[in-house]
Amino acid sequence: MRQYIILAVLSYLRFFARRGLARHRPTIIGIAGSVGKSSTAHALFSVLKQYGPTKLVGNSETGIPLGILGLRPTSYTLRDWLRLLVNAPKGVNHLKGTKYLVAEMGIDDPFPPKNMEYLLTILKPDIAIVLNESATHSMQFEKLLPLTPLPLRERDVPSKTGQSEEEKSLSEEEKLKLIVRKIAEEDCKIITQSGCTVGIYNTDDENIKDALAACEADAVIARSEVSPRADEATRQSHAYSSSEEAKPTSREATNSSSRLRPVPDGTGLRSNNKITLLPFGSDKSNAISCKSYEVTTSGSSFSLSSTMQLSSYATINLSFPGLVLPREYEQTFAAVIATAAALEVPKEIILKGLQSFTLPNGRSSLLKGINNTVIIDSSYNASRAAVFAFLEMLKELKKQTKRPVVFLFGDMRELGDEAKIEHEEVAQKLIGIVDYLYLVGPLTREYVLPILNGVVIANDPPASHYFALRAGVRDPNGISPRPPTGGLRRNDKKVNGVFQEIRWFDNAKRAGEYLKDHLPINAIVLVKGSQNTIFLEEAIKYILADREDAKKLTRQSSFWLDVKGKQGILNS
């Protein structure tokens, strides 16, 4: 019964959202990918709002239609949902006068309503972007696997038929690769099944390239020449039916090359109804390529270049004081520049827009901490790819500043059977970069600690709610001691040049209480973990130099504070 109610609510919201799109017909830019969707959406919004009325919506089967209708949940209670449903018809005119609609299109599942196919029944982008692919929400995509790996101890045992079970099952690595490939295929439907005019994608990601291989065979790939003008053409072609179902009509029926502004060789956004693909990445032949990157504790800078026939885009230098961004943000800015090129946004407007670019709270926010520390708050969420990107950045900052590196790391959730391999890979990456490691959550205890300590930790001191591992962790001979039951003293010396300290906590509040009294002086502190019961922003409150900065943390609405209060982790 509950499922039927959910589907009815989704259909109701979708109906009015499509009515709004049919009535006002904005140019739609859709953004898909595993990491960086929100950052790209906000950067693109910062640019396009300088060029015309722009709205930003996303990122789910409820968030997209509610955003189109100008509605925002407050408490997610039954009364709140009734308010949203009552006001949905009034939101049909929310997009009035809107020229550009930027939609973050995130998928959580291979099946409706949380997959790309369903999101495309709500809206169909004129310009579609795919950023990257990794094992986020991989637990749900395990449904697509025909085989499940056996426990390691059973894998090499011959079966009664004489065939080893290894030959019948997928290894953990094979399974993970297959899941990421399936995620890429679903995400790339934003290009292959949307009827979009322009597709923008990352050529450094092999899974994306494979998923788009068939599309490339029937597309115009703009590596060295394109002068697309998407907005007017796609606004004309964005014909949604105004019938009760308001189904999106075929773009091929309304797209005409005569409406498009041609480049010198006569190729517009479409050539014989072919999609124009704008690839970006490290390859210099891409439409947009990444030239250089620098980061310090006070800001970041990027340089990108274009091979397209738009001389003003030849080189774009971007500087972001106050934003400490990993190199992977090249993908964000490359996608933004490619979109701007498709819409022929002048270079000066791009630069002006990105000067005002800010990230949502909890996504690489820079905060001042106690003991003269610098806090990089990325507590909103975590995946292996994102953690790797931040660790590479920390490696560079550590080299520059000679400051110790502290990492407060929480579980990466919704990974299913891949949780083990994903956490273990992060554990290996920590060695040689992080000096002080503080872990939160059962997954980090189960999968990270054994890698760093060389043994499986069975029990911790029950009264302390955390345990500590002796510094140095892995012995050169592969033999490591069990953690001392008395905890780790502050004056323990660094062993083997690896870690000064490793501690595990069962929740963010206890981690914060410990760090308040033990945070190393002059450290660079990275905070990253999933939101699902982890909520590391509550630990950050204990180490802020200015308590007023707590309002700059993520998930501080009354709804989230109530959730965290019920879990007993709220720092009031």
VEXDREN-2710 file (C-alpha; in Angstrom, 1 decimal):
% VEXDREN-2710
k/r/px/py/pz
1/MET/0.0/0.0/0.0
2/ARG/2.8/2.4/0.9
3/GLN/4.4/1.8/-2.5
4/TYR/1.2/2.7/-4.3
5/ILE/0.9/5.9/-2.4
6/ILE/4.5/6.8/-3.2
7/LEU/4.0/6.2/-6.9
8/ALA/0.8/8.2/-6.9
9/VAL/2.5/11.2/-5.2
10/LEU/5.4/11.0/-7.7
11/SER/3.0/10.8/-10.7
12/TYR/1.0/13.8/-9.3
13/LEU/4.2/15.9/-8.9
14/ARG/5.5/14.9/-12.3
15/PHE/2.3/15.9/-14.0
16/PHE/2.4/19.4/-12.8
17/ALA/6.2/19.7/-13.3
18/ARG/5.7/18.7/-16.9
19/ARG/2.9/21.2/-17.3
20/GLY/5.2/23.9/-16.0
21/LEU/7.9/22.9/-18.5
22/ALA/5.4/22.7/-21.4
23/ARG/4.2/26.2/-20.6
24/HIS/7.5/28.0/-20.1
25/ARG/10.0/25.9/-22.2
26/PRO/13.3/26.8/-20.6
27/THR/16.5/25.5/-22.1
28/ILE/17.4/22.5/-19.8
29/ILE/20.9/21.5/-18.9
30/GLY/21.0/18.1/-17.1
31/ILE/24.0/16.9/-15.1
32/ALA/24.7/13.2/-14.3
33/GLY/27.6/11.4/-12.7
34/SER/28.8/9.8/-9.5
35/VAL/30.8/12.7/-8.1
36/GLY/30.6/16.5/-8.5
37/LYS/27.1/17.0/-9.8
38/SER/26.2/19.6/-7.1
39/SER/29.4/21.5/-7.7
40/THR/28.9/21.6/-11.4
41/ALA/25.3/22.6/-11.1
42/HIS/26.2/25.5/-8.8
43/ALA/29.1/26.6/-11.0
44/LEU/26.9/26.5/-14.0
45/PHE/24.2/28.4/-12.2
46/SER/26.7/31.1/-11.2
47/VAL/27.6/31.6/-14.9
48/LEU/24.2/31.3/-16.6
49/LYS/22.4/33.6/-14.2
50/GLN/24.7/36.4/-15.5
51/TYR/23.4/35.6/-19.0
52/GLY/19.7/35.2/-18.4
53/PRO/17.1/34.2/-15.7
54/THR/18.2/30.8/-14.4
55/LYS/16.9/28.3/-11.9
56/LEU/18.6/25.3/-10.3
57/VAL/16.7/22.1/-9.4
58/GLY/17.5/18.5/-8.3
59/ASN/18.5/15.9/-7.7
60/SER/16.0/13.1/-7.3
61/GLU/12.6/11.8/-8.4
62/THR/11.1/14.2/-5.8
63/GLY/13.6/17.0/-5.8
64/ILE/13.4/17.7/-9.5
65/PRO/9.6/18.1/-9.8
66/LEU/9.4/20.0/-6.5
67/GLY/12.2/22.4/-7.7
68/ILE/10.4/22.9/-11.1
69/LEU/7.3/23.9/-9.1
70/GLY/9.2/26.1/-6.7
71/LEU/8.4/24.0/-3.7
72/ARG/10.8/23.0/-0.9
73/PRO/10.1/20.4/1.9
74/THR/10.8/21.6/5.4
75/SER/10.1/18.7/7.8
76/TYR/9.2/15.8/5.6
77/THR/6.2/15.1/7.8
78/LEU/2.8/14.0/6.6
79/ARG/1.5/17.6/7.1
80/ASP/4.5/18.9/5.1
81/TRP/3.8/16.6/2.2
82/LEU/0.2/17.5/2.2
83/ARG/1.2/21.2/2.0
84/LEU/3.5/20.4/-1.0
85/LEU/0.7/18.5/-2.8
86/VAL/-1.8/21.2/-2.2
87/ASN/0.5/23.9/-3.6
88/ALA/1.8/21.8/-6.6
89/PRO/-0.8/23.2/-9.1
90/LYS/0.1/26.7/-8.1
91/GLY/3.7/26.0/-9.0
92/VAL/3.1/25.6/-12.7
93/ASN/4.1/29.2/-13.3
94/HIS/7.3/29.1/-11.1
95/LEU/9.4/28.9/-14.3
96/LYS/7.8/31.9/-15.9
97/GLY/10.5/34.0/-17.5
98/THR/13.2/31.4/-16.9
99/LYS/15.6/31.0/-19.7
100/TYR/17.8/28.3/-18.3
101/LEU/17.0/25.4/-16.0
102/VAL/20.0/23.6/-14.5
103/ALA/18.9/20.1/-13.3
104/GLU/21.1/17.9/-11.1
105/MET/20.0/14.3/-12.1
106/GLY/21.2/11.8/-9.6
107/ILE/20.4/8.1/-9.7
108/ASP/20.2/5.7/-6.7
109/ASP/19.0/2.6/-8.3
110/PRO/18.8/0.8/-11.7
111/PHE/15.0/0.7/-11.6
112/PRO/12.2/3.3/-11.5
113/PRO/11.7/5.7/-9.9
114/LYS/15.3/6.2/-8.9
115/ASN/16.9/5.6/-12.2
116/MET/17.7/7.9/-15.2
117/GLU/15.0/6.5/-17.3
118/TYR/12.4/7.7/-14.8
119/LEU/14.0/11.1/-14.4
120/LEU/13.8/11.5/-18.2
121/THR/10.1/11.1/-18.0
122/ILE/10.0/14.3/-15.9
123/LEU/12.3/16.4/-18.1
124/LYS/14.6/15.9/-21.1
125/PRO/17.7/18.0/-21.2
126/ASP/18.7/20.0/-24.3
127/ILE/22.3/19.8/-23.1
128/ALA/23.3/16.7/-21.2
129/ILE/26.5/16.4/-19.1
130/VAL/28.1/13.2/-17.7
131/LEU/31.0/13.9/-15.3
132/ASN/32.5/10.6/-14.0
133/GLU/31.5/7.2/-12.7
134/SER/32.4/5.4/-9.5
135/ALA/30.8/2.9/-7.0
136/THR/28.3/5.3/-5.3
137/HIS/25.0/3.6/-4.5
138/SER/26.5/0.4/-5.7
139/MET/24.4/-1.6/-3.2
140/GLN/21.3/-1.0/-5.3
141/PHE/23.1/-1.9/-8.6
142/GLU/24.0/-5.3/-7.3
143/LYS/20.6/-6.3/-8.4
144/LEU/21.8/-6.4/-12.0
145/LEU/24.6/-8.9/-11.3
146/PRO/23.9/-12.5/-12.4
147/LEU/26.6/-13.9/-10.1
148/THR/27.7/-13.2/-6.5
149/PRO/31.3/-13.7/-5.3
150/LEU/31.9/-16.5/-2.8
151/PRO/33.8/-15.9/0.4
152/LEU/37.5/-16.0/-0.1
153/ARG/37.9/-19.2/1.8
154/GLU/35.5/-21.1/-0.6
155/ARG/36.7/-19.7/-3.9
156/ASP/39.5/-22.1/-4.7
157/VAL/37.8/-25.2/-3.4
158/PRO/37.0/-27.5/-6.4
159/SER/33.4/-28.4/-6.9
160/LYS/32.0/-31.9/-7.3
161/THR/32.2/-31.4/-11.0
162/GLY/35.9/-30.7/-10.9
163/GLN/35.4/-27.0/-11.8
164/SER/36.6/-24.6/-9.3
165/GLU/34.1/-22.1/-7.8
166/GLU/36.4/-19.3/-9.0
167/GLU/35.4/-20.1/-12.6
168/LYS/31.8/-19.9/-11.7
169/SER/31.8/-16.6/-9.8
170/LEU/33.0/-13.0/-10.0
171/SER/35.9/-11.8/-8.0
172/GLU/35.3/-8.8/-5.8
173/GLU/37.3/-6.6/-8.3
174/GLU/35.4/-8.0/-11.3
175/LYS/32.1/-7.4/-9.5
176/LEU/33.0/-3.8/-8.7
177/LYS/34.1/-3.1/-12.2
178/LEU/30.8/-4.5/-13.6
179/ILE/28.7/-2.5/-11.2
180/VAL/30.5/0.8/-12.1
181/ARG/29.9/-0.1/-15.8
182/LYS/26.2/-0.6/-15.1
183/ILE/26.1/2.7/-13.2
184/ALA/27.8/4.4/-16.2
185/GLU/25.3/2.9/-18.6
186/GLU/22.4/4.2/-16.6
187/ASP/23.9/7.7/-16.2
188/CYS/24.8/8.0/-19.9
189/LYS/21.1/7.5/-20.8
190/ILE/20.9/11.3/-20.1
191/ILE/22.7/11.6/-23.5
192/THR/21.7/8.4/-25.3
193/GLN/18.0/8.4/-24.5
194/SER/17.1/12.1/-23.8
195/GLY/17.0/13.4/-27.4
196/CYS/19.4/16.1/-26.3
197/THR/21.0/18.4/-28.7
198/VAL/24.5/18.5/-27.1
199/GLY/26.2/15.9/-25.0
200/ILE/29.2/16.8/-22.8
201/TYR/31.2/14.0/-21.3
202/ASN/34.5/13.1/-19.7
203/THR/36.9/11.2/-21.9
204/ASP/39.2/10.3/-19.0
205/ASP/36.5/7.9/-17.7
206/GLU/36.6/4.7/-19.7
207/ASN/33.2/3.6/-18.5
208/ILE/31.6/6.7/-19.9
209/LYS/33.5/6.3/-23.2
210/ASP/32.3/2.6/-23.4
211/ALA/28.7/3.6/-22.6
212/LEU/28.7/6.3/-25.3
213/ALA/30.5/4.2/-28.0
214/ALA/27.3/3.5/-29.9
215/CYS/26.2/7.1/-29.6
216/GLU/29.5/8.4/-30.9
217/ALA/29.1/6.4/-34.1
218/ASP/26.0/8.5/-34.9
219/ALA/27.1/11.8/-33.6
220/VAL/29.1/14.9/-34.5
221/ILE/32.1/14.9/-32.1
222/ALA/33.2/18.5/-31.7
223/ARG/36.9/18.2/-31.0
224/SER/38.3/21.0/-33.2
225/GLU/35.3/22.9/-34.5
226/VAL/31.8/23.8/-33.4
227/SER/30.0/27.0/-32.8
228/PRO/26.8/25.8/-31.3
229/ARG/24.0/28.0/-30.2
230/ALA/21.7/25.9/-28.2
231/ASP/19.3/28.2/-26.4
232/GLU/17.1/29.6/-29.1
233/ALA/17.1/26.4/-31.1
234/THR/16.3/24.1/-28.2
235/ARG/13.7/26.5/-26.8
236/GLN/11.9/26.1/-30.1
237/SER/12.3/22.4/-30.2
238/HIS/11.4/21.8/-26.6
239/ALA/7.8/21.0/-27.4
240/TYR/6.0/19.2/-24.5
241/SER/2.5/18.2/-25.0
242/SER/0.0/20.1/-22.9
243/SER/-2.4/17.1/-22.7
244/GLU/-3.2/15.7/-19.3
245/GLU/-0.3/13.3/-19.4
246/ALA/2.0/16.0/-20.9
247/LYS/4.4/13.5/-22.5
248/PRO/7.5/15.0/-24.0
249/THR/7.3/14.9/-27.8
250/SER/10.1/13.8/-30.1
251/ARG/12.7/16.4/-30.7
252/GLU/13.5/15.1/-34.1
253/ALA/10.0/16.2/-35.2
254/THR/10.7/19.8/-34.2
255/ASN/14.5/20.2/-34.6
256/SER/15.5/21.8/-37.8
257/SER/19.0/22.7/-39.0
258/SER/17.5/25.9/-40.4
259/ARG/16.9/27.1/-36.8
260/LEU/20.5/26.5/-35.8
261/ARG/23.3/28.9/-36.1
262/PRO/25.8/27.2/-38.4
263/VAL/29.6/27.1/-38.1
264/PRO/31.7/27.8/-41.2
265/ASP/31.4/24.3/-42.5
266/GLY/27.6/24.3/-42.1
267/THR/27.5/22.1/-39.0
268/GLY/25.2/23.4/-36.3
269/LEU/24.1/21.8/-33.1
270/ARG/22.6/19.0/-35.2
271/SER/23.7/17.8/-38.6
272/ASN/21.0/15.5/-40.0
273/ASN/19.5/15.1/-36.6
274/LYS/22.9/14.0/-35.1
275/ILE/23.8/15.0/-31.6
276/THR/26.9/17.1/-31.1
277/LEU/29.3/15.7/-28.5
278/LEU/31.7/18.0/-26.7
279/PRO/34.3/15.8/-24.9
280/PHE/36.5/17.2/-22.1
281/GLY/39.5/15.8/-20.2
282/SER/43.2/15.6/-20.2
283/ASP/43.6/14.9/-23.9
284/LYS/44.6/18.1/-25.7
285/SER/42.4/17.1/-28.7
286/ASN/39.2/17.4/-26.6
287/ALA/36.8/20.3/-27.0
288/ILE/37.9/21.4/-23.5
289/SER/41.2/20.2/-22.0
290/CYS/42.8/20.8/-18.6
291/LYS/46.2/22.6/-18.7
292/SER/47.3/23.2/-15.2
293/TYR/46.2/23.2/-11.5
294/GLU/47.6/24.8/-8.3
295/VAL/46.3/24.6/-4.8
296/THR/47.3/26.3/-1.5
297/THR/45.7/26.5/1.9
298/SER/44.2/29.9/0.8
299/GLY/42.8/29.0/-2.6
300/SER/42.9/27.1/-5.9
301/SER/43.5/27.9/-9.6
302/PHE/42.9/26.1/-12.8
303/SER/43.8/26.7/-16.4
304/LEU/41.7/25.2/-19.3
305/SER/41.9/25.4/-23.0
306/SER/39.6/24.9/-26.0
307/THR/40.2/23.6/-29.5
308/MET/36.8/24.8/-30.7
309/GLN/36.4/27.6/-33.2
310/LEU/35.8/30.2/-30.6
311/SER/39.0/32.2/-30.2
312/SER/38.0/33.8/-26.9
313/TYR/37.8/30.4/-25.3
314/ALA/41.4/29.4/-26.3
315/THR/42.6/29.7/-22.7
316/ILE/40.6/30.3/-19.6
317/ASN/42.4/30.9/-16.3
318/LEU/40.3/30.5/-13.1
319/SER/41.2/31.5/-9.6
320/PHE/39.2/30.7/-6.4
321/PRO/40.5/32.4/-3.3
322/GLY/39.1/30.8/-0.2
323/LEU/38.2/27.6/-2.0
324/VAL/40.6/24.6/-1.5
325/LEU/39.6/22.4/-4.4
326/PRO/41.0/19.0/-5.5
327/ARG/42.3/18.7/-9.1
328/GLU/39.1/16.8/-10.0
329/TYR/37.3/20.1/-10.1
330/GLU/38.8/20.4/-13.5
331/GLN/35.9/18.2/-14.6
332/THR/33.4/20.7/-13.1
333/PHE/34.9/23.7/-14.8
334/ALA/35.5/22.0/-18.1
335/ALA/31.8/20.9/-18.2
336/VAL/30.7/24.5/-17.4
337/ILE/32.9/26.0/-20.1
338/ALA/31.7/23.4/-22.7
339/THR/28.1/24.3/-21.8
340/ALA/28.8/28.0/-22.0
341/ALA/30.4/27.4/-25.4
342/ALA/27.3/25.5/-26.6
343/LEU/25.2/28.6/-25.6
344/GLU/27.8/31.0/-26.8
345/VAL/28.2/32.7/-23.5
346/PRO/30.9/35.3/-23.7
347/LYS/34.2/34.6/-21.9
348/GLU/33.9/37.7/-19.7
349/ILE/30.5/36.4/-18.4
350/ILE/32.0/33.0/-17.6
351/LEU/34.8/34.6/-15.6
352/LYS/32.3/37.0/-13.9
353/GLY/30.0/34.2/-13.0
354/LEU/32.7/31.9/-11.6
355/GLN/34.0/34.8/-9.5
356/SER/30.8/34.4/-7.5
357/PHE/30.9/30.6/-7.5
358/THR/30.3/29.1/-4.0
359/LEU/29.8/25.6/-2.9
360/PRO/27.0/24.3/-0.7
361/ASN/28.0/23.8/3.0
362/GLY/30.0/20.7/3.7
363/ARG/31.6/20.5/0.2
364/SER/35.2/21.6/0.5
365/SER/34.3/24.5/2.8
366/LEU/37.3/26.2/4.4
367/LEU/37.0/26.9/8.2
368/LYS/39.3/28.1/11.0
369/GLY/39.9/25.6/13.7
370/ILE/41.2/25.6/17.2
371/ASN/45.0/25.3/17.8
372/ASN/45.7/27.3/14.6
373/THR/44.3/24.6/12.4
374/VAL/42.7/24.8/8.9
375/ILE/39.6/22.7/8.5
376/ILE/38.6/21.4/5.0
377/ASP/34.9/20.5/5.6
378/SER/33.8/17.9/3.1
379/SER/31.4/16.2/5.5
380/TYR/28.4/16.2/3.2
381/ASN/29.2/12.8/1.7
382/ALA/32.0/10.4/0.8
383/SER/32.9/8.0/-1.9
384/ARG/36.2/6.3/-2.7
385/ALA/36.8/8.5/-5.8
386/ALA/36.1/11.7/-3.8
387/VAL/38.3/10.6/-0.9
388/PHE/41.2/9.8/-3.2
389/ALA/40.9/13.2/-4.8
390/PHE/41.1/15.0/-1.5
391/LEU/43.9/12.8/-0.3
392/GLU/46.0/13.8/-3.4
393/MET/45.3/17.4/-2.6
394/LEU/46.4/16.9/1.0
395/LYS/49.6/15.3/-0.2
396/GLU/50.4/18.5/-2.1
397/LEU/49.4/20.8/0.8
398/LYS/51.5/18.8/3.2
399/LYS/54.5/19.1/1.0
400/GLN/54.0/22.9/0.7
401/THR/53.3/23.8/4.3
402/LYS/55.0/21.0/6.3
403/ARG/51.9/21.0/8.5
404/PRO/50.7/17.7/10.0
405/VAL/47.6/16.2/8.2
406/VAL/44.6/15.1/10.3
407/PHE/41.8/13.1/8.6
408/LEU/38.5/12.6/10.3
409/PHE/37.0/9.8/8.2
410/GLY/33.5/8.4/8.4
411/ASP/31.9/5.3/6.8
412/MET/31.2/5.4/3.1
413/ARG/27.6/4.1/3.0
414/GLU/25.3/2.4/0.4
415/LEU/28.1/0.3/-1.1
416/GLY/26.6/-3.1/-0.4
417/ASP/29.1/-5.9/-0.9
418/GLU/31.6/-3.4/-2.3
419/ALA/32.0/-1.7/1.1
420/LYS/34.9/-4.0/2.0
421/ILE/37.0/-3.4/-1.1
422/GLU/36.2/0.4/-1.3
423/HIS/37.2/1.0/2.4
424/GLU/40.3/-1.2/2.1
425/GLU/41.5/0.8/-1.0
426/VAL/41.1/4.0/1.0
427/ALA/43.0/2.5/3.9
428/GLN/46.0/1.8/1.7
429/LYS/45.8/5.3/0.2
430/LEU/46.1/6.9/3.7
431/ILE/49.6/5.6/4.3
432/GLY/52.2/8.2/3.8
433/ILE/49.8/11.1/3.6
434/VAL/47.8/11.2/6.8
435/ASP/49.6/11.7/10.2
436/TYR/46.6/11.6/12.5
437/LEU/43.7/9.3/11.6
438/TYR/40.3/9.4/13.4
439/LEU/37.7/7.0/12.2
440/VAL/33.9/7.0/12.8
441/GLY/31.4/4.2/12.1
442/PRO/31.3/0.4/12.0
443/LEU/32.5/0.1/8.4
444/THR/35.8/1.9/9.1
445/ARG/36.3/-0.3/12.1
446/GLU/35.6/-3.5/10.2
447/TYR/37.5/-2.7/7.0
448/VAL/40.0/0.2/7.6
449/LEU/41.5/-0.8/10.9
450/PRO/42.5/-4.3/9.9
451/ILE/44.4/-3.0/6.9
452/LEU/46.3/-0.4/9.0
453/ASN/46.9/-2.6/12.0
454/GLY/47.5/-6.0/10.4
455/VAL/44.9/-7.7/12.6
456/VAL/41.2/-7.9/12.9
457/ILE/40.1/-6.0/16.0
458/ALA/37.6/-8.1/17.9
459/ASN/36.9/-6.0/21.0
460/ASP/37.5/-2.5/22.2
461/PRO/37.5/-1.2/25.8
462/PRO/33.7/-1.2/26.4
463/ALA/33.7/1.8/28.7
464/SER/35.6/4.1/26.4
465/HIS/33.5/3.9/23.2
466/TYR/36.7/4.0/21.1
467/PHE/40.0/2.4/20.8
468/ALA/43.4/3.4/19.6
469/LEU/46.0/1.7/17.6
470/ARG/49.7/2.0/18.3
471/ALA/51.4/4.5/15.9
472/GLY/53.3/3.0/13.0
473/VAL/50.7/0.3/12.5
474/ARG/52.2/-2.0/9.9
475/ASP/55.5/-3.6/10.9
476/PRO/58.1/-3.9/8.0
477/ASN/58.0/-7.7/8.6
478/GLY/54.2/-7.7/8.4
479/ILE/53.7/-8.3/12.1
480/SER/51.7/-5.8/14.0
481/PRO/50.7/-5.7/17.7
482/ARG/47.2/-5.6/18.9
483/PRO/46.0/-2.2/20.1
484/PRO/46.9/-1.3/23.6
485/THR/43.9/-1.6/25.9
486/GLY/45.0/1.5/27.8
487/GLY/44.7/3.7/24.7
488/LEU/47.4/5.7/23.0
489/ARG/49.2/8.3/24.9
490/ARG/49.9/11.8/23.4
491/ASN/53.7/11.4/23.6
492/ASP/53.9/8.1/21.6
493/LYS/56.5/8.6/18.9
494/LYS/55.9/8.2/15.2
495/VAL/57.0/4.8/14.0
496/ASN/58.1/4.0/10.4
497/GLY/57.0/7.5/9.3
498/VAL/53.4/6.4/8.9
499/PHE/51.0/7.6/11.6
500/GLN/51.2/9.6/14.7
501/GLU/47.9/8.3/16.0
502/ILE/44.9/6.3/14.9
503/ARG/41.6/6.2/16.9
504/TRP/38.2/4.9/16.2
505/PHE/34.9/6.2/17.6
506/ASP/31.4/4.9/17.4
507/ASN/29.9/8.3/16.6
508/ALA/30.7/11.9/15.5
509/LYS/30.0/13.4/18.9
510/ARG/32.6/11.3/20.8
511/ALA/35.1/12.0/18.0
512/GLY/34.5/15.7/18.5
513/GLU/34.8/15.5/22.2
514/TYR/38.2/13.8/21.9
515/LEU/39.5/16.2/19.2
516/LYS/38.5/19.2/21.2
517/ASP/41.3/18.4/23.7
518/HIS/43.7/16.6/21.4
519/LEU/43.7/18.2/18.0
520/PRO/47.3/18.7/16.8
521/ILE/48.6/22.3/16.6
522/ASN/48.9/23.9/13.1
523/ALA/47.3/20.9/11.4
524/ILE/45.4/20.7/8.1
525/VAL/42.2/18.8/9.0
526/LEU/40.1/17.0/6.4
527/VAL/36.6/15.9/7.4
528/LYS/34.8/13.5/5.1
529/GLY/32.1/10.8/5.6
530/SER/28.6/9.7/4.5
531/GLN/25.5/11.3/5.9
532/ASN/23.7/8.1/6.7
533/THR/24.0/8.1/10.6
534/ILE/27.6/9.4/10.4
535/PHE/27.1/13.2/10.4
536/LEU/30.7/14.3/10.9
537/GLU/29.6/18.0/10.9
538/GLU/28.7/17.5/14.5
539/ALA/32.3/16.6/15.3
540/ILE/33.5/19.8/13.5
541/LYS/31.5/21.9/16.0
542/TYR/33.9/20.9/18.8
543/ILE/37.0/22.2/16.9
544/LEU/35.8/25.4/15.4
545/ALA/37.8/28.5/16.4
546/ASP/34.6/30.5/16.1
547/ARG/31.4/28.8/17.3
548/GLU/29.4/31.1/15.0
549/ASP/30.8/29.1/12.0
550/ALA/28.6/26.2/13.0
551/LYS/25.9/27.9/10.8
552/LYS/28.3/27.2/7.8
553/LEU/28.1/23.5/8.4
554/THR/25.8/21.1/6.4
555/ARG/22.5/19.6/7.6
556/GLN/21.7/22.3/10.2
557/SER/18.0/22.6/9.4
558/SER/15.4/21.8/12.0
559/PHE/14.7/18.5/10.3
560/TRP/18.3/17.3/10.4
561/LEU/18.9/18.6/13.9
562/ASP/15.9/16.6/15.0
563/VAL/17.3/13.4/13.3
564/LYS/20.7/13.8/14.9
565/GLY/19.1/14.6/18.2
566/LYS/17.3/11.4/18.2
567/GLN/20.5/9.5/17.5
568/GLY/22.2/11.2/20.5
569/ILE/25.0/12.8/18.5
570/LEU/23.9/16.4/18.4
571/ASN/26.3/19.0/19.7
572/SER/24.0/21.6/21.2
END
